[in-house]
């Protein structure tokens, strides 16, 4: 069976600048795929081309196996069976909530009123059916926009930063409600966002974009734990980076030697560690904690600043060996005073090695191995 949406070799340039470069992906029925990347990376342009409001310079788009773009075909937007949902909601101010949801349905459609009532019930807005949009909160308007987009039962739903106008806690609540409704409807969903937390929360598959191209794709767990390069890793969280040079398949660091398999001598590398994977211990008369196979050798630093962040504490330490600053996050409350010496270790199986300057080279990131292990 053909995928609900198949995009192949999509390319688009404006004024001699390529903004979408050979983009290919598929979205199955009931799947949420997320185009994730910084502003200007080409994700919204890709969405506009799929929607039909822009034309590519090259490439094909198929819906359930039938071409809608390419091969001499350009199906107009209204004939593609694609629903759209944008960040400004775009509700009609003079229509009631029920009439907004019913707008895209044929007037003589059998069961039209029942479809509207069912969708309003699913998004917990049935009691507001007669209200006007200006009488609703932002979260309520978002629910109505979702119901309206789903009313015609689109085969594909395109969502462009739909939650960006909502504040923090409400955004999480609305995301979860939206995901439940989308899964129940079974549409193939293509979501555009610049927020990695939103992509991790919503997507079955993340398509990470940079400079117009997809540099990595995969399930959230996979893409987070096996980033293709340093920039991909840093897009999802803060990173500590230790630099080194490969000699005899090893990289010497203040935390002991690390294996760097497959890299020739003289290769400059970055060893990346997320703050939550650092372990801290107090200095006991100059003696560091015992070396272990999982955490390796300890190096010493001095606390520069410690802050409580609500569910964790962030500790910044200036390292004795080179004056660099590492960041560690510690569950709950840990607030050592500035100037306190601490020993630092980190999980070998949570670190990644990248040739410096390599981007999207396709080798991926391998967990760094302790040479002593």
C-alpha positions as CSV (number, residue, x, y, z in Angstrom):
1,X,0.0,0.0,0.0
2,X,1.3,3.4,-0.9
3,X,2.1,5.9,1.9
4,X,-0.5,8.6,2.5
5,X,2.0,11.3,1.6
6,X,5.3,10.7,-0.4
7,X,7.6,13.6,-1.2
8,X,10.6,13.0,-3.4
9,X,13.5,15.3,-4.5
10,X,11.7,18.5,-3.7
11,X,13.8,21.6,-4.6
12,X,12.9,25.3,-4.5
13,X,15.0,28.4,-5.1
14,X,14.2,32.1,-4.7
15,X,16.5,34.7,-6.4
16,X,19.2,32.2,-7.1
17,X,19.2,30.9,-3.5
18,X,18.1,27.3,-2.9
19,X,15.9,27.2,0.2
20,X,14.7,23.6,-0.2
21,X,17.2,21.1,-1.4
22,X,16.4,17.6,-2.6
23,X,13.9,16.9,0.2
24,X,12.4,13.4,0.4
25,X,10.2,11.8,3.0
26,X,7.0,9.7,3.5
27,X,4.2,10.0,6.0
28,X,1.8,7.1,6.7
29,X,-1.8,7.3,7.7
30,X,-2.0,7.9,11.5
31,X,1.6,9.0,11.7
32,X,2.8,12.4,12.9
33,X,6.0,13.5,11.2
34,X,7.7,16.7,12.2
35,X,9.8,19.0,10.1
36,X,12.1,20.5,12.8
37,X,14.8,23.1,12.4
38,X,15.8,26.7,13.0
39,X,14.1,29.7,11.3
40,X,15.0,29.9,7.7
41,X,15.9,26.3,7.2
42,X,13.2,25.6,4.6
43,X,10.6,23.8,6.6
44,X,7.7,26.2,6.1
45,X,8.5,26.4,2.4
46,X,8.3,22.7,2.2
47,X,5.0,22.7,3.9
48,X,3.7,25.4,1.5
49,X,4.7,23.3,-1.5
50,X,2.9,20.2,-0.1
51,X,-0.2,22.4,0.5
52,X,-0.1,23.6,-3.1
53,X,0.3,27.3,-2.3
54,X,3.8,27.3,-3.8
55,X,5.3,25.3,-6.7
56,X,8.7,23.5,-6.6
57,X,11.4,23.8,-9.2
58,X,11.9,20.0,-9.1
59,X,10.5,17.0,-7.3
60,X,7.2,15.0,-7.0
61,X,4.5,14.8,-4.4
62,X,2.1,11.8,-4.2
63,X,-1.0,11.4,-2.1
64,X,-1.9,7.7,-1.7
65,X,0.2,6.9,-4.7
66,X,-1.3,9.5,-7.1
67,X,0.8,12.4,-8.2
68,X,-0.4,15.9,-7.2
69,X,2.9,17.7,-8.1
70,X,5.4,16.7,-10.8
71,X,5.2,14.4,-13.9
72,X,3.4,17.2,-15.7
73,X,0.8,17.4,-12.9
74,X,-0.2,20.2,-10.5
75,X,-3.4,19.5,-8.6
76,X,-4.8,22.7,-7.1
77,X,-4.8,23.0,-3.3
78,X,-8.5,22.5,-2.8
79,X,-8.5,19.2,-4.7
80,X,-5.6,17.5,-2.7
81,X,-7.6,16.3,0.3
82,X,-5.2,18.2,2.5
83,X,-6.1,20.2,5.7
84,X,-4.2,23.2,6.9
85,X,-3.7,24.6,10.4
86,X,-1.6,27.7,11.0
87,X,-0.3,29.5,14.1
88,X,-2.7,32.4,13.8
89,X,-5.8,30.0,13.8
90,X,-7.5,32.2,11.1
91,X,-11.0,31.8,12.5
92,X,-13.7,33.8,10.9
93,X,-14.6,36.5,13.4
94,X,-18.2,36.9,12.3
95,X,-19.0,33.2,12.5
96,X,-19.9,31.2,15.6
97,X,-17.7,28.3,16.8
98,X,-20.0,25.8,15.2
99,X,-20.2,27.7,12.0
100,X,-16.4,28.0,11.8
101,X,-16.1,24.2,12.2
102,X,-18.8,23.6,9.6
103,X,-17.4,26.1,7.1
104,X,-15.5,23.5,5.0
105,X,-18.3,21.0,4.9
106,X,-20.9,20.9,2.0
107,X,-24.1,22.6,3.1
108,X,-26.2,19.6,2.0
109,X,-23.8,17.0,3.4
110,X,-25.6,14.2,5.3
111,X,-24.7,14.3,9.0
112,X,-23.1,17.7,8.8
113,X,-24.5,18.9,12.1
114,X,-23.5,15.6,13.8
115,X,-20.0,15.9,12.5
116,X,-19.6,19.4,13.9
117,X,-21.0,18.3,17.3
118,X,-18.8,15.3,17.4
119,X,-15.6,17.3,16.7
120,X,-16.5,20.0,19.2
121,X,-17.1,17.3,21.8
122,X,-13.7,15.8,21.1
123,X,-11.9,19.1,21.6
124,X,-14.1,19.9,24.7
125,X,-15.7,22.9,23.0
126,X,-19.3,21.8,22.7
127,X,-20.6,24.2,25.3
128,X,-19.1,27.1,23.3
129,X,-20.8,26.2,20.0
130,X,-22.6,29.5,19.8
131,X,-19.7,31.8,20.9
132,X,-17.8,34.1,18.6
133,X,-14.0,33.7,18.4
134,X,-13.3,37.0,20.2
135,X,-15.1,35.5,23.3
136,X,-12.6,32.6,23.5
137,X,-9.2,32.3,25.0
138,X,-6.2,31.4,22.9
139,X,-6.3,27.8,23.9
140,X,-10.0,27.6,23.0
141,X,-9.4,29.2,19.6
142,X,-6.7,26.6,18.9
143,X,-9.2,23.8,19.7
144,X,-11.7,25.3,17.3
145,X,-9.1,25.7,14.6
146,X,-8.2,22.0,15.0
147,X,-11.8,20.9,14.8
148,X,-12.3,23.0,11.7
149,X,-9.2,21.6,10.0
150,X,-10.4,18.0,10.7
151,X,-14.0,18.5,9.8
152,X,-13.7,17.5,6.1
153,X,-11.8,14.4,7.1
154,X,-8.6,15.3,5.3
155,X,-6.3,12.5,4.3
156,X,-3.3,14.7,5.3
157,X,-3.2,17.5,7.8
158,X,-0.4,20.2,7.6
159,X,0.3,22.1,10.8
160,X,2.6,25.2,10.7
161,X,3.8,26.2,14.3
162,X,0.2,25.7,15.6
163,X,1.1,26.0,19.3
164,X,3.6,28.9,19.2
165,X,1.0,31.5,20.3
166,X,0.2,29.7,23.5
167,X,2.0,30.1,26.8
168,X,4.0,27.3,28.5
169,X,1.7,25.1,30.6
170,X,-1.3,25.6,28.3
171,X,0.8,24.7,25.3
172,X,1.7,21.3,26.8
173,X,-2.0,20.6,27.6
174,X,-3.2,21.6,24.1
175,X,-0.4,19.6,22.5
176,X,-1.5,16.4,24.3
177,X,-5.2,17.0,23.6
178,X,-4.4,17.6,19.9
179,X,-2.3,14.5,19.6
180,X,-5.1,12.4,21.0
181,X,-7.6,13.8,18.5
182,X,-5.2,13.4,15.6
183,X,-4.5,9.8,16.4
184,X,-8.3,9.1,16.6
185,X,-8.9,10.7,13.2
186,X,-6.1,8.7,11.6
187,X,-4.9,11.5,9.3
188,X,-1.3,11.6,8.1
189,X,0.1,14.7,9.9
190,X,3.1,16.9,8.9
191,X,4.0,19.3,11.6
192,X,6.4,22.2,11.3
193,X,8.1,23.5,14.4
194,X,11.4,25.1,15.6
195,X,10.9,23.7,19.1
196,X,12.7,20.4,19.7
197,X,10.6,19.7,22.9
198,X,7.5,20.0,20.8
199,X,8.9,17.6,18.2
200,X,9.9,15.1,20.8
201,X,6.4,15.3,22.4
202,X,4.3,15.1,19.3
203,X,6.2,13.3,16.5
204,X,6.5,9.6,15.6
205,X,9.3,10.6,13.3
206,X,11.5,13.8,13.3
207,X,12.9,15.2,10.0
208,X,15.7,17.5,11.1
209,X,16.3,20.3,8.6
210,X,19.3,22.6,8.1
211,X,20.0,24.9,5.2
212,X,17.2,23.5,3.1
213,X,18.0,19.8,3.5
214,X,17.0,17.0,5.8
215,X,20.2,16.1,7.6
216,X,18.7,13.4,9.8
217,X,15.5,11.5,10.3
218,X,14.3,9.0,12.8
219,X,12.2,8.4,15.9
220,X,12.6,11.0,18.7
221,X,14.6,8.5,20.9
222,X,16.9,7.6,18.0
223,X,17.6,11.1,16.8
224,X,18.3,12.3,20.3
225,X,20.6,9.5,21.2
226,X,22.4,9.1,17.9
227,X,22.8,12.6,16.5
228,X,24.5,12.8,13.1
229,X,26.8,15.7,14.0
230,X,27.6,18.2,16.8
231,X,25.0,20.7,15.5
232,X,22.3,18.1,15.5
233,X,23.1,17.1,19.1
234,X,23.3,20.8,20.2
235,X,19.8,21.5,18.7
236,X,18.2,19.2,21.3
237,X,20.0,20.3,24.4
238,X,22.9,22.2,25.9
239,X,26.3,20.4,25.4
240,X,29.6,20.3,27.1
241,X,32.3,19.9,24.5
242,X,35.9,18.6,25.2
243,X,38.3,18.9,22.3
244,X,41.1,16.5,21.5
245,X,43.3,15.0,18.8
246,X,43.4,11.3,17.7
247,X,46.6,9.5,18.2
248,X,46.7,5.8,17.7
249,X,42.9,5.5,17.7
250,X,42.8,7.3,21.1
251,X,42.0,10.8,22.3
252,X,43.6,11.9,25.5
253,X,41.5,14.1,27.8
254,X,41.6,15.2,31.4
255,X,39.0,12.5,32.0
256,X,41.2,9.8,30.6
257,X,41.8,8.4,27.1
258,X,38.9,7.7,24.8
259,X,38.6,5.4,21.9
260,X,38.1,7.1,18.5
261,X,37.7,4.1,16.1
262,X,37.9,4.7,12.4
263,X,39.5,8.2,12.7
264,X,43.0,8.7,11.4
265,X,45.8,10.1,13.5
266,X,45.8,13.9,13.7
267,X,42.0,14.2,13.4
268,X,40.7,16.9,15.7
269,X,37.6,15.7,17.5
270,X,34.8,17.1,19.7
271,X,33.6,14.9,22.6
272,X,30.1,16.0,23.5
273,X,28.4,15.4,26.9
274,X,25.0,16.6,27.9
275,X,24.9,18.4,31.3
276,X,22.6,15.7,32.9
277,X,25.2,13.1,32.3
278,X,27.9,14.7,34.4
279,X,28.4,13.3,38.0
280,X,29.7,15.6,40.7
281,X,31.4,14.7,44.0
282,X,33.0,16.8,46.8
283,X,36.7,17.3,47.0
284,X,38.1,15.3,50.0
285,X,41.5,16.6,50.7
286,X,42.6,16.5,47.1
287,X,41.5,12.9,46.5
288,X,39.0,12.3,43.7
289,X,36.4,9.6,43.5
290,X,37.5,6.1,42.5
291,X,37.8,5.5,38.8
292,X,35.1,3.3,37.4
293,X,34.6,1.5,34.0
294,X,31.4,3.5,33.4
295,X,32.6,6.9,34.5
296,X,36.3,6.8,33.9
297,X,38.7,9.3,35.5
298,X,37.6,12.3,37.5
299,X,38.8,15.9,36.8
300,X,38.5,18.8,39.2
301,X,36.7,22.1,38.8
302,X,35.6,25.0,41.0
303,X,32.0,26.1,41.2
304,X,31.3,29.4,39.5
305,X,27.6,29.5,39.9
306,X,24.7,27.3,41.0
307,X,21.0,27.9,40.4
308,X,17.8,26.1,41.3
309,X,15.7,25.7,38.1
310,X,12.6,24.1,39.6
311,X,13.0,20.4,39.0
312,X,16.8,20.4,38.9
313,X,19.9,22.5,39.8
314,X,22.3,23.9,37.2
315,X,25.9,24.0,38.3
316,X,28.6,25.8,36.3
317,X,32.2,24.8,37.0
318,X,35.5,26.2,35.8
319,X,38.0,23.4,35.2
320,X,41.4,23.3,36.8
321,X,43.2,21.9,33.7
322,X,42.3,24.6,31.1
323,X,39.9,27.2,32.6
324,X,37.0,26.0,30.5
325,X,33.5,26.0,31.9
326,X,31.3,22.8,32.1
327,X,27.7,22.7,33.0
328,X,26.1,20.0,35.1
329,X,22.4,19.5,35.9
330,X,21.6,17.7,39.2
331,X,18.1,16.5,40.2
332,X,16.3,18.6,42.7
333,X,18.3,20.9,45.0
334,X,22.1,21.1,44.9
335,X,23.5,24.6,45.5
336,X,27.2,24.5,46.4
337,X,28.7,27.9,47.0
338,X,30.9,29.6,44.4
339,X,34.6,28.6,44.9
340,X,33.7,25.1,46.1
341,X,36.0,22.5,44.5
342,X,34.2,19.5,43.0
343,X,35.3,16.4,41.1
344,X,33.6,15.8,37.8
345,X,33.0,12.5,36.0
346,X,30.6,11.5,33.2
347,X,28.9,8.6,31.7
348,X,31.0,7.1,28.8
349,X,27.9,5.5,27.2
350,X,26.2,8.9,27.0
351,X,29.0,10.8,25.2
352,X,29.5,11.2,21.5
353,X,32.6,11.9,19.3
354,X,32.5,13.9,16.2
355,X,35.3,15.0,13.8
356,X,35.5,18.7,14.3
357,X,33.8,20.7,11.6
358,X,32.0,17.6,10.1
359,X,28.3,18.2,9.4
360,X,25.9,15.6,8.4
361,X,28.6,13.3,7.1
362,X,26.4,10.3,7.5
363,X,28.7,8.4,9.9
364,X,26.4,9.4,12.8
365,X,27.7,9.7,16.4
366,X,29.0,6.7,18.1
367,X,29.0,6.5,21.9
368,X,32.4,7.3,23.1
369,X,34.3,4.4,24.7
370,X,36.6,4.6,27.7
371,X,40.0,3.2,26.5
372,X,40.4,1.5,29.8
373,X,37.0,-0.3,29.6
